């Protein structure tokens, strides 16, 4: 079953750490968001393979926007 990782706040995508096809474990950092000069890591909530990364460095995400899909 696919797990969707979504943004919890409005932020800039500062750094993309994972790539589509990568195998990740629970707690691995997928991307790092920046908001109000704070860096916020977006973590995998479970293990699996990154099927889709829906953001690129420099993008602005809104609360609820899709960041990644892990299967």
Contact map, one row per residue, 1 for C-alpha under 8 A:
11100000000000000000000000000000000000000000000000000000000000000000001
11110000000000000000000000000000000000000000000000000000000000000000111
11111000000000000000000000000000000000000000000000000000000000000000111
01111100000000000000000000000000000000000000000000000000000000000111110
00111110000000000000000000000000000000000001000000000000000000000111110
00011111000000000000000000000000000000000000000000000000000000111111000
00001111110000000000000000000000000000000000000000000000000011111110000
00000111110000000000000000000000000000000000000000000000000001110000000
00000011111000000000000000000000000000000000000000000000000011110000000
00000011111100000000000000000000001000000000000000000000000111100000000
00000000111110000000000000000000111000000000000000000000000111000000000
00000000011111000000000000000000111000000000000000000000011110000000000
00000000001111110000000000000011110000000000000000000011111110000000000
00000000000111110000000000000011110000100000000000000000110000000000000
00000000000011111000000000000011100000000000000000000001110000000000000
00000000000011111110000000000111000000000000000000000011100000000000000
00000000000000111110000000001111000000000000000000000000000000000000000
00000000000000011111010000001110000000000000000001000000000000000000000
00000000000000011111110000000000000000000000000001001000000000000000000
00000000000000000111110000000000000000000000000011111000000000000000000
00000000000000000011111000000000000000000000000011110000000000000000000
00000000000000000111111100000000000000000000000011000000000000000000000
00000000000000000000111110000000000000000000001111000000000000000000000
00000000000000000000011111010000000000000001011111000000000000000000000
00000000000000000000001111110000000000000001011100000000000000000000000
00000000000000000000000111110000000000000011111000000000000000000000000
00000000000000000000000011111000000000000011110000000000000000000000000
00000000000000000000000111111100000000000011000000000000000000000000000
00000000000000001100000000111111000000001111000000000000000000000000000
00000000000000011100000000011111000000001111000000000000000000000000000
00000000000011111100000000001111100000001110000000000000000000000000000
00000000000011111000000000001111110000111100000000000000000000000000000
00000000001111100000000000000011111000111100000000000000000000000000000
00000000001111000000000000000001111111110000000000000000000000000000000
00000000011100000000000000000000111111110000000000000000000000000000000
00000000000000000000000000000000011111000000000000000000000000000000000
00000000000000000000000000000000011111100000000000000000000000000000000
00000000000000000000000000000000011111110000000000000000000000000000000
00000000000001000000000000000001111011111000000000000000000000000000000
00000000000000000000000000000001111001111100000000000000000000000000000
00000000000000000000000000001111100000111110000000000000000000000000000
00000000000000000000000000001111100000011111000000000000000000000000000
00000000000000000000000001111110000000001111100000000000000000000000000
00001000000000000000000111111100000000000111111000000000000000000000010
00000000000000000000000001100000000000000011111000000000000000000000000
00000000000000000000000111100000000000000001111100000000000000000000000
00000000000000000000001111000000000000000001111110000000000000000000010
00000000000000000000001110000000000000000000011111000000000000000000011
00000000000000000001111100000000000000000000001111100000000000000000011
00000000000000000111111100000000000000000000000111111000000000000001111
00000000000000000001100000000000000000000000000011111000000000000001111
00000000000000000001100000000000000000000000000001111100000000000001110
00000000000000000011000000000000000000000000000001111111000000000011100
00000000000000000000000000000000000000000000000000011111000000000111000
00000000000010010000000000000000000000000000000000001111101000000111000
00000000000010110000000000000000000000000000000000001111111000000000000
00000000000011110000000000000000000000000000000000000011111000000000000
00000000000111100000000000000000000000000000000000000001111100000000000
00000000000110000000000000000000000000000000000000000011111110000000000
00000000011110000000000000000000000000000000000000000000011111000000000
00000010111110000000000000000000000000000000000000000000001111101000000
00000011111000000000000000000000000000000000000000000000000111111000000
00000111110000000000000000000000000000000000000000000000000011111000000
00000111100000000000000000000000000000000000000000000000000001111100000
00000110000000000000000000000000000000000000000000000000000011111110000
00011110000000000000000000000000000000000000000000000110000000011111100
00011110000000000000000000000000000000000000000000001110000000001111100
00011100000000000000000000000000000000000000000001111110000000000111110
01111000000000000000000000000000000000000000000001111000000000000111111
01111000000000000000000000000000000000000001001111110000000000000001111
11100000000000000000000000000000000000000000000111100000000000000000111
